[in-house]
């Protein structure tokens, strides 16, 4: 067999899709060196195509010697069915099971061969294996459990997710409306140069008073706002902690009695700086954060003087959130080094921080602001509930590769690759997004612990949760380090396991799930969303099709519909064509293409006007 065929087979066993159609409908195939790099990121022992034969043997042996999958799903708590791979001499052996339930109870019994499935025999490198289809024959409570399977003297373990087949939906879920605005854009006369949690609460009040439901915003997660500096909401330091830049400092209880903070706030220098950031045409993240931090640090220093209930509340937060202490130590270390963790000394880079590696006061600062974020987001969630509304939060696809999650949970990230997208009409050379993609096998080996924690963090104060680029549950476009986006390829994941987690968590927290299914979306993704009752998305600007039988695409059921998204032109910009001129100025569109787009846009305006006029929705 040729090395290229062996490499193709090896890629398939690692769930790589090396050929695909780009956004123009053109077939593309990833170059060999790109395939080799991704295989190495996934753990394959391969440096060159000639190594494919030995790597393929190792992979086959690994897959067949892994008796059970690391994760199993029991939909609706039904009797689990799973495959057990065993050496031939154990074909008829008794298979016992023990399930350690998440509540501490235990279920035990004997597995039964599925009468509707025949055993499959396979020769693997001279050894004969058999795959048996088994069932436990009993219902399993919803939750996250551990399954132990015992055969002869051997024992095998798996994480067991017993989940609803469909995500949560409110009993009165009819047509509802909502409003979207990035929190940073909600800057008011009271806030300090950027919208904050109180401004978001005002939007919640406004929406609730008008009988609206969803108040949507961009990710509210922690980001680097000094050195390193990356304020992008889609490159968070962590998906487990909030961004303190959104704190309303004036609502923190310590301010009432902290003379140092009060004097700082009222000083001419501070007021001049505050007036400048308030008047700035764009949010000055670094300056705003520096102003807020000066007061926040003063409030922390005043905490020992506060009533004991406040001090105890802070300590209770730390005890209840042990990861917060680790996160705060990481942030303090970043501030000392002023560079990302990949550039630290070896022990710290490998996740080992001692008390001499960072300033304890800075660690306390980051603990304090996370405590305040927890308090203000909790009050925000309560306020939304009281108004009959909900927060519609955004769960980003990736994290900053220099951030906390990539440092502490590095085993579940492919740090030698970047998430991205293949070429399309807007990005003709494709996209490299910069964040490390999840390692599909490593995340399974830990039972998705990290991912579950991230989902829970968001659901604690959300009523709806948007999963950014939900196609990533099925497949992710990887660009290996040092390669162009046009050299990327798809890596597939076990999508059912992501759906099981989302469904289970959505019911536990009573949160609706929305899958962002815009752009190039395989048919099977939309089918899965419908099957699991996860809402899709509809964007009005994409739905205007001049000359079609339906010039305005109808909005499907189970959909969140909007005129645009955060990275599209406003409706006014779309109507006027201002976005076309912006694309030209940015070098993303040639004049010849712009002429064609202007003509198409004019046709879209006419089609939309006809559609609105036919329904009596145009005044005059």
LUMFI-447858 format. One line per 8 residues: number of its first residue (from 0); for each residue x, z, y of C-alpha. Coordinates in pm, whole numbers. Layout:
BEGIN
NUM	X,Z,Y; ... .
# end
This chain:
BEGIN
0	0,0,0; 136,-94,344; 244,175,594; -27,60,836; -298,106,571; -159,446,477; -152,547,843; -512,432,883 .
8	-618,643,583; -429,943,717; -595,908,1057; -935,898,890; -865,1221,699; -782,1387,1032; -1110,1253,1182; -937,1011,1418 .
16	-1118,703,1547; -838,466,1639; -1050,168,1747; -1350,161,1979; -1529,-40,2248; -1448,49,2609; -1688,60,2902; -1670,-319,2936 .
24	-1771,-372,2574; -1420,-486,2483; -1268,-379,2151; -960,-159,2178; -719,-18,1924; -483,272,1989; -113,184,1948; 70,325,1648 .
32	285,563,1854; -26,710,2012; -184,766,1670; 134,933,1547; 142,1166,1847; -219,1278,1800; -161,1330,1429; 132,1557,1510 .
40	-86,1752,1755; -331,1808,1470; -58,1938,1241; 44,1633,1040; 409,1619,932; 475,1266,1053; 735,1115,1287; 711,747,1199 .
48	480,515,1005; 701,539,697; 613,909,675; 244,827,628; 261,826,247; 394,1181,218; 170,1308,499; -131,1152,327 .
56	-46,1327,1; -16,1660,182; -345,1609,360; -536,1519,45; -395,1817,-139; -481,2048,150; -841,1927,173; -904,1963,-200 .
64	-726,2295,-233; -938,2431,51; -1214,2539,-183; -1480,2582,86; -1508,2471,447; -1399,2730,704; -1749,2721,858; -2088,2689,686 .
72	-2436,2657,838; -2768,2787,713; -3034,2622,929; -3336,2840,1002; -3185,3106,778; -3266,2898,472; -3079,2923,146; -2727,2802,214 .
80	-2609,2487,39; -2239,2414,31; -1972,2232,-165; -1707,2414,-364; -1389,2227,-460; -1216,2360,-769; -960,2261,-1031; -1122,2094,-1332 .
88	-1082,2395,-1562; -1323,2591,-1342; -1601,2333,-1374; -1843,2572,-1543; -1710,2902,-1408; -1950,3160,-1266; -1943,3167,-886; -2030,3498,-719 .
96	-2085,3550,-348; -2081,3835,-104; -2206,3799,255; -2092,4052,513; -2374,4038,767; -2299,4091,1135; -2510,4411,1131; -2284,4565,866 .
104	-2512,4508,567; -2403,4314,259; -2578,4055,43; -2447,3982,-307; -2540,3752,-589; -2449,3451,-801; -2440,3096,-670; -2656,2838,-844 .
112	-2562,2475,-897; -2787,2244,-696; -2988,2057,-964; -3026,1757,-734; -2653,1696,-694; -2409,1604,-968; -2051,1736,-965; -1793,1489,-834 .
120	-1455,1455,-1005; -1147,1332,-818; -781,1288,-911; -553,1425,-638; -181,1368,-688; -211,1393,-1064; -443,1694,-1067; -815,1667,-1140 .
128	-1053,1847,-905; -1428,1886,-913; -1668,1930,-622; -1973,2140,-707; -2284,2156,-487; -2404,2516,-482; -2683,2718,-325; -2722,3090,-267 .
136	-3093,3076,-344; -3193,3329,-79; -3270,3333,295; -3002,3457,533; -3073,3648,855; -2991,3462,1174; -2646,3545,1306; -2272,3515,1247 .
144	-2164,3638,906; -1868,3618,665; -1914,3450,328; -1687,3545,38; -1701,3327,-274; -1535,3451,-594; -1447,3226,-888; -1256,3368,-1179 .
152	-971,3563,-1014; -977,3361,-692; -1166,3439,-369; -1241,3211,-75; -1382,3296,269; -1587,3111,527; -1761,3188,854; -2135,3155,805 .
160	-2363,3064,1095; -2733,3114,1028; -2901,2941,1320; -3234,2801,1441; -3259,2425,1400; -3386,2390,1756; -3268,2546,2080; -3475,2788,2282 .
168	-3758,2657,2501; -3987,2874,2716; -4342,2905,2583; -4478,2768,2911; -4224,2485,2937; -4406,2212,3125; -4287,1997,3409; -4082,2201,3655 .
176	-3865,2123,3952; -3544,2263,4084; -3268,2210,4335; -2894,2157,4310; -2614,2246,4547; -2249,2340,4491; -2215,2706,4583; -1917,2633,4807 .
184	-2142,2402,5015; -2399,2677,5083; -2185,2814,5367; -2407,3009,5606; -2361,3189,5936; -2294,3509,5742; -2048,3380,5481; -1675,3345,5529 .
192	-1601,2973,5532; -1751,2910,5188; -2088,2966,5025; -2101,3289,4827; -2322,3469,4577; -2548,3593,4857; -2595,3238,4986; -2680,3132,4633 .
200	-2934,3416,4621; -3089,3282,4942; -3130,2944,4774; -3290,3121,4477; -3537,3289,4713; -3615,2960,4887; -3673,2782,4557; -3886,3061,4414 .
208	-4103,3083,4724; -4186,2713,4682; -4268,2765,4312; -3950,2591,4204; -3770,2692,3887; -3408,2584,3845; -3131,2654,4094; -2836,2446,3978 .
216	-2477,2462,4093; -2125,2365,3987; -1906,2589,3767; -1842,2931,3923; -1531,3006,3721; -1194,3150,3818; -942,2908,3967; -589,2906,4107 .
224	-610,2941,4486; -250,3010,4592; 48,2909,4379; -37,2737,4150; -321,2579,4349; -610,2393,4189; -957,2469,4327; -1137,2217,4103 .
232	-1441,2379,3938; -1370,2160,3634; -1016,2291,3584; -1083,2666,3567; -821,2927,3489; -1070,3057,3235; -1422,2997,3111; -1451,3373,3057 .
240	-1420,3502,3415; -1585,3432,3750; -1424,3313,4071; -1380,3595,4322; -1386,3349,4612; -1766,3353,4578; -1792,3729,4634; -1990,3840,4936 .
248	-1740,4097,5057; -1992,4248,5298; -2217,4348,5005; -1952,4551,4822; -2048,4922,4840; -1694,5042,4916; -1703,4864,5254; -1947,5118,5399 .
256	-1688,5398,5385; -1356,5213,5387; -1215,5250,5736; -908,5039,5658; -1120,4744,5549; -1357,4787,5844; -1068,4790,6090; -918,4480,5932 .
264	-1249,4295,5951; -1296,4379,6317; -941,4303,6429; -902,4008,6671; -656,3834,6438; -895,3850,6143; -1191,3739,6353; -994,3443,6488 .
272	-896,3337,6136; -1254,3383,6019; -1388,3171,6305; -1141,2897,6219; -1238,2871,5849; -1605,2890,5940; -1563,2596,6179; -1350,2387,5943 .
280	-1516,2057,5838; -1418,2115,5474; -1376,2431,5271; -1024,2567,5307; -1003,2745,4973; -656,2889,5017; -724,3030,5365; -1067,3163,5271 .
288	-928,3338,4965; -645,3491,5167; -897,3638,5413; -1121,3776,5142; -830,3912,4944; -701,4115,5238; -1031,4302,5253; -1081,4319,4877 .
296	-741,4484,4831; -829,4737,5100; -1157,4814,4921; -969,4866,4595; -734,5110,4768; -1035,5300,4905; -1202,5330,4565; -1034,5665,4478 .
304	-1205,5810,4786; -1548,5689,4677; -1803,5904,4488; -1709,5960,4125; -2001,5744,4007; -1835,5434,4155; -1498,5516,4004; -1657,5580,3667 .
312	-1850,5254,3690; -1522,5069,3742; -1360,5242,3446; -1667,5175,3231; -1639,4805,3316; -1274,4804,3205; -1356,4987,2881; -1641,4747,2803 .
320	-1426,4441,2879; -1084,4485,2716; -1011,4115,2763; -1044,4165,3139; -735,4386,3139; -540,4115,2958; -670,3850,3199; -577,4062,3500 .
328	-224,4113,3365; -194,3736,3322; -307,3674,3681; -60,3935,3806; 220,3766,3612; 125,3427,3760; 146,3577,4108; 493,3713,4039 .
336	622,3385,3894; 418,3152,4120; 415,2893,3844; 223,2814,3528; 286,3002,3203; 459,2707,3026; 750,2770,3268; 783,3145,3205 .
344	1049,3320,2998; 995,3298,2623; 825,3631,2543; 577,3605,2829; 520,3239,2755; 436,3334,2398; 166,3576,2515; 359,3904,2520 .
352	347,4088,2853; 499,4429,2911; 435,4667,3203; 751,4544,3377; 632,4183,3377; 381,4222,3656; 269,4442,3945; 12,4694,3821 .
360	-161,4703,4160; -221,4327,4141; -357,4372,3789; -595,4635,3928; -698,4393,4202; -801,4129,3949; -989,4390,3747; -1165,4508,4062 .
368	-1279,4161,4170; -1406,4079,3821; -1606,4402,3828; -1754,4299,4161; -1829,3948,4030; -2008,4102,3733; -2218,4320,3965; -2308,4041,4206 .
376	-2389,3782,3937; -2604,4040,3758; -2800,4106,4075; -2829,3731,4128; -2976,3686,3780; -3224,3969,3838; -3327,3817,4170; -3390,3479,4011 .
384	-3599,3640,3737; -3806,3829,3992; -3876,3503,4174; -3985,3325,3856; -3677,3105,3886; -3349,3078,3697; -2985,2993,3752; -2890,2657,3601 .
392	-2517,2696,3538; -2258,2436,3446; -2028,2483,3144; -1717,2268,3203; -1562,2061,2928; -1207,2186,2971; -976,2445,3125; -658,2437,3331 .
400	-361,2394,3099; -169,2650,3310; -456,2897,3293; -543,3210,3100; -747,3050,2823; -475,2800,2734; -219,3084,2736; -407,3344,2534 .
408	-599,3104,2306; -329,2838,2277; -386,2794,1904; -726,2633,1966; -595,2382,2222; -396,2063,2167; -138,2126,2439; 45,1796,2381 .
416	-262,1591,2472; -514,1557,2751; -885,1494,2756; -985,1168,2919; -1202,859,2904; -1151,493,2813; -1157,215,3075; -1487,140,3245 .
424	-1615,-37,3555; -1514,244,3792; -1186,342,3625; -1047,17,3491; -734,191,3358; -927,475,3199; -899,841,3294; -664,1128,3214 .
432	-838,1454,3304; -538,1679,3256; -690,1958,3049; -592,2017,2684; -869,1931,2437; -994,2176,2177; -820,2147,1841; -1115,2071,1608 .
440	-967,2244,1304; -810,2542,1480; -1137,2637,1650; -1308,2629,1310; -1044,2854,1156; -1136,3129,1402; -1507,3075,1352; -1543,2942,1708 .
448	-1485,3294,1843; -1339,3173,2172; -1610,2913,2229; -1888,3161,2150; -1743,3409,2399; -1735,3140,2669; -2098,3045,2604; -2205,3410,2612 .
456	-2025,3467,2942; -2237,3197,3106; -2564,3288,2938; -2539,3645,3061; -2672,3532,3399; -2819,3186,3336; -3166,3065,3246; -3043,2712,3186 .
464	-2695,2597,3086; -2561,2245,3125; -2299,2143,2869; -2062,1912,3052; -1999,1591,2854; -2197,1700,2548; -2052,1402,2363; -1746,1624,2324 .
472	-1933,1819,2056; -1915,1501,1851; -1593,1334,1961; -1335,1372,2236; -1112,1106,2388; -752,1224,2357; -461,1083,2556; -128,1196,2407 .
480	136,1336,2639; 336,1057,2802; 84,783,2723; -158,589,2943; -534,638,2915; -558,289,2766; -356,423,2470; -604,701,2394 .
488	-827,745,2092; -1121,952,1974; -1093,1271,1770; -1414,1377,1598; -1540,1734,1559; -1800,1904,1340; -2086,1858,1585; -2340,2048,1373 .
496	-2138,2366,1418; -2152,2338,1799; -2528,2282,1783; -2571,2582,1555; -2383,2806,1800; -2571,2672,2103; -2908,2711,1933; -2840,3064,1813 .
504	-2706,3184,2147; -2986,3012,2339; -3250,3204,2142; -3066,3533,2172; -3034,3502,2550; -3351,3294,2607; -3154,3018,2779; -3241,2648,2774 .
512	-2955,2413,2690; -2899,2083,2872; -2657,1827,2731; -2491,1604,2993; -2529,1272,2813; -2437,1028,3090; -2196,736,3065; -2097,589,2730 .
520	-2318,776,2484; -2333,686,2113; -2687,664,1976; -2626,950,1735; -2561,1189,2024; -2904,1137,2179; -3062,1160,1834; -2891,1496,1778 .
528	-3004,1628,2116; -3365,1542,2035; -3339,1685,1685; -3210,2017,1818; -3442,2029,2122; -3157,2017,2369; -3251,1857,2699; -3081,1535,2802 .
536	-3025,1404,3154; -3172,1118,3356; -3024,995,3684; -3242,792,3917; -2963,573,4050; -2885,458,3696; -3253,394,3628; -3312,122,3890 .
544	-3303,-210,3700; -3416,-502,3924; -3583,-785,3735; -3644,-583,3419; -3992,-538,3275; -3975,-178,3395; -3771,-194,3713; -3749,184,3713 .
552	-3661,323,3373; -3921,579,3265; -3799,937,3235; -3790,1035,2866; -3938,1366,2748; -3709,1668,2714; -3502,1555,3011; -3364,1697,3333 .
560	-3413,1419,3588; -3231,1392,3921; -3164,1132,4188; -2788,1166,4147; -2518,1400,4020; -2240,1590,4195; -1990,1305,4148; -2222,1026,4258 .
568	-2323,919,4609; -2606,1103,4777; -2935,916,4777; -2877,826,5142; -2530,696,5054; -2672,500,4762; -2946,349,4980; -2707,249,5258 .
576	-2427,136,5028; -2180,371,5195; -2031,454,4856; -1923,91,4812; -1717,111,5130; -1566,439,5009; -1459,276,4683; -1289,-4,4876 .
584	-1109,248,5100; -991,439,4792; -857,125,4630; -1104,154,4342; -1290,-170,4417; -1183,-517,4529; -1371,-697,4806; -1495,-965,4565 .
592	-1648,-700,4341; -1787,-523,4646; -1978,-834,4751; -2142,-850,4410; -2223,-478,4421; -2376,-507,4770; -2604,-784,4646; -2702,-576,4342 .
600	-2767,-273,4561; -2999,-476,4785; -3196,-578,4476; -3213,-215,4368; -3351,-110,4707; -3620,-379,4685; -3711,-281,4328; -3735,86,4420 .
608	-3947,8,4726; -4184,-202,4513; -4215,76,4257; -4286,342,4519; -4524,116,4711; -4727,34,4401; -4789,407,4358; -4878,471,4720 .
616	-4566,677,4773; -4433,493,5077; -4563,602,5414; -4663,357,5685 .
# end
